[in-house]
């Protein structure tokens, strides 16, 4: 396999891993609970990571595999970018979006559910979770997705 393509795949894998690691650290160690849309914004990173691992371990039908992986990487990063833009627009009140909230409920009976609801913070998709009181996590995701999209588009149209 071409060395440039190997590095391209590795960059996608490492970027996806680091971004997912960061959001899980923010969620579990800094108590920055994600809204429902934030959780769905993670899906493209899972897909990119899985595709990268598949591409690393499978080495048959080189031309077809290269084309499929490139197209899937760019499609995944493109749709991830669009969804992130949509989320930022909702956070910044450019348009209205989802009105439901999210929380982590694991209760099995009505008393436990009631107690958990009273103690669980409500995470709304239209309220930004800010880092350093400056930029929202969704906005950082837009930046990450646009960088992956540019990388993937560049490699897609470059003759490798």
ABEGO torsion letter per residue (X at the ends): XBAAAAAAAAAAAAAAAAAAAAAAAAAAAAGBBBBAAAAAAAAAAAAAAAAAAAAAABABGAAAAAAAAAAAAAAAAAAAAAAAAAAAAAAAGABBBBABBBBBBABABAAAAAAAAAABBBBBAABBBBBGGABBAAAAAAAAAAAAAAAAAAAAABBX
